Each structure stands twice: as C-alpha cells, then as structure tokens.
Amino acid sequence: MSGGFSRTIGKSAGGAWDLSIPSELFGNWQRTTDENMEWVIKKDDYRVPIKSWCKDIEEGALSQAADLAKHPAVFSHVALMPDCHQGYGMPIGGVIGCKDAVIPNAVGVDIGCGMGAVQTSIPADEMPDMAGIRAMLEVLKGLVPCGEGNAHKKPQEWEGFDEADLSAGWYEKKTWKLAYRNLGTLGGGNHFIELQAGDDGYIWLMLHSGSRNLGYKIARYYNDLAVGLNEKWFSGIPNKDLAFLPADSDEGLAYIRDMNFALRYAKENRFRMMENFKMTFSDFFPDVSFIQEINIHHNYAAQENHFDREVWVHRKGATAAANELRGIIPGSMGTPSYIVEGIGNPESFMSCSHGAGRVLGRNEASRRLTREECEKAMEGIVCDRWNKIRRGKMKGFYDFGEAPAAYKDIDTVIRSQSDLIKPLVKLRPLGVIKG
C-alpha cells in the first residue's frame, strides 16, 4: 500500500467500512444504496465514475480503473465485477462502453477466451470411481493437446479460415500455420477441462479456452498500432496501455474485423474440444444424451445499446448477462462452478463476472503456498500433480498458480452479484485437466 492518508470505503457484512484505498486514487466517493453494488467513486479529474461490485479491490486494479475513468472515449461509467483484479492496461473483471472507439487492451491478448459447458443425461450418482474418471480423462488427453506449446501434429480443417484477411499487418506464415494446428487445443495457464457433478443431479462437461496464439498476435499488433497513432494525435489518454482506435477509421475497422475472426476461431476451438469430450464420455456411457450446451466469450468488444446510445462495450474477464441469457461462472480447479442466468442490470452494462478472480498472482502463489495445502484442497478430485517451474526467476518452485487458494471464494463472488445474475446449477468438480 502506498503511503499517505487513506480512507476506508468498502462495506463489510456488518456495514462497516473495511477496505483501505489511498486517497490519491479517489476524490468524491459514496456508499451505494443498490443491493449489491459496493461503492461508487468520482474524482474531480475523472470524466466518468467507477461503479464497483468488488469490495476488496487491489490497489493496482483500482489504479487501472481510475485511468479508464479519465479516458476520453469511455462512456457513462466504469463497471467492476466482483472478481476484479489487476490485468494489463484494464483490470480483469472490468466492463466499459466506448463512444465510437475500440481499445485493444480493453479486450486483452486472449481474444475470445471463454467457457463451454454441456449438461449430460447421466445422473451424478452413476459416475465411476476416481480410477474410472482418471481413465476417461486420460483418453481425452490423447485427443486434445494440452499445455502451452502443444498442438495437433497435422493442420486442422475449418471453413472459417477462408474468412481471415491475410493482408492484415499481424499476419505472418508462422502464426498462420500454428493457427491451423492449434484449433481444438487447450493451451496453458488457467485454461482447463473439467468433469462436474451438478446439484441438478446430472453430470456436466466444462472447459475454458480461447483463441490461442492467433488472438495474441492480433491483439499485440493492434495495440502497438494504436499506441503509435495516439502519440501522433496527442490524444490525451491517461496511459499508453489504453491506446484506442476510432471505430470508423481504417485501423479501427480492421481491428474489429480481425477481433471478430479471432472470436469465431475461439468459439470453434471450444466447440471442437467439447465434441471430443462428448465423444470420450459417450464411450464410457453409450446411452448418454446431451441436454443443453453453452459456449460464451469473456474477452471481447461488441456494439450494443446502453443508456440510449450505441457504444462499443468491452468486456475483459466479464461475460454478458442480458435478461435470461445463460452463462457460466467457474470457480478454481478445486471449488464449485455455476451455471447462471442474466438479469439484465443496466448498471453493469448487462454483464457479470467471468470467474472467481485471483487473490494471488501466479508467482506469488508459487512462493507462498505449500504443496501440502494445495494437495489437501484437491482431495477427492482427479487431477495431475503439481509440476515444478522449469525456467525464469521462479525456476525450481512448484507452480501453484491455479491452486484453489490463489482464487477468491466463488460462493462469495456469486452472492456479490445477485443483482446481475441468478444461479441455476451449482457444479462440483470430479476431475480436472489443466493446461
């Protein structure tokens, strides 16, 4: 925490203020009277206020939100979801609307990262024991390459490849060849595949992944382009990490086109992995039928109407929660996840959280957590054991970046947004494949 006078502005269950925030990060603030929104901050040099459903927000994330509140293109307010934490440029778990502009880093480098879930007809009490679950997941790992750098040996066919504009500045042969081989692969980091038991009595299949290296290349190219143009225009952005492109400019239209291609790629990527998951599950349960399927993004921008204006809504680590829209909010690899339905709250730009949200960064988790406590958190759940980090300053440490203790309590996160979503099904993890 930086020095200087600070006030406490987050409300606890008993109504007391219990979140210290340095005074330089806010001016006029108020406790909200809304049921779940925690607070509103409006400083004199903000163009728009910050409205937060996240009580215990870290200083870095709030500083990033403050930069958004000063941004010349941001409309109405900045909305922070209850899983909010520091990202790159814009906090993860942040939602903004932009007037006639798009901000590449407000979508992020994993364009189209999102969730897939399928409800099966198999009762949860008919699942095999842990050995049977492990056998199933081992078969699946033979069909879906998992982990950073792992791809299919042969290029994958997809008619959507014909939709890409290969004259774009991000294009290079190496990137394009890898895109063919990455389609239908999990990737690394926080991406996962899980077998779940729902409190509706059925088994669910779930996964989390995005556009892989393709989305990263597109995001980095257009952010660098935006930074150069904003410097040329003397645009007055508060932070170069929030460089923008006018939506009707050649550069903005190109980003929107290529972002949408990455979104289609990400959706197809999840679809293909889920098809392999369903096929593997069917080998173990030949009589299975698949009742409903959800496939959603949580890193994207879309043109929508909010507060009587067409704006580009950017959701970075947030999902759409329009009225009755089905969504997925995962916990950590050892804690429950939820199938939810949106309520359509306009104050969040009809959005909700995309997960539990971090309390420890990957490196911090690897330094602070012990193998014993991480193993204990995964008792009764089939998963591969923790690996040691092989390179970099953390070489030799166990990678606990995805351990349950690295994430917020998912039930608290769900309760914090009961004015944004309605929980439908609570899912308990049975087996996990990590990227």
PyMOL commands that set and color helices and strands:
alter all, ss='L'
color gray80, all
select helices_A, chain A and resi 23-25+59-69+104-106+124-126+130-141+159-163+173-182+212-233+240-242+250-284+346-348+362-368+371-377+404-406+410-415
alter helices_A, ss='H'
color red, helices_A
select strands_A, chain A and resi 6-8+20-22+28-31+39-42+50-52+74-85+92-98+101-102+114-123+192-198+202-209+245-246+290-297+299-306+309-316+318-320+326-329+337-342+351-353+421-434
alter strands_A, ss='S'
color yellow, strands_A
deselect
rebuild
show_as cartoon
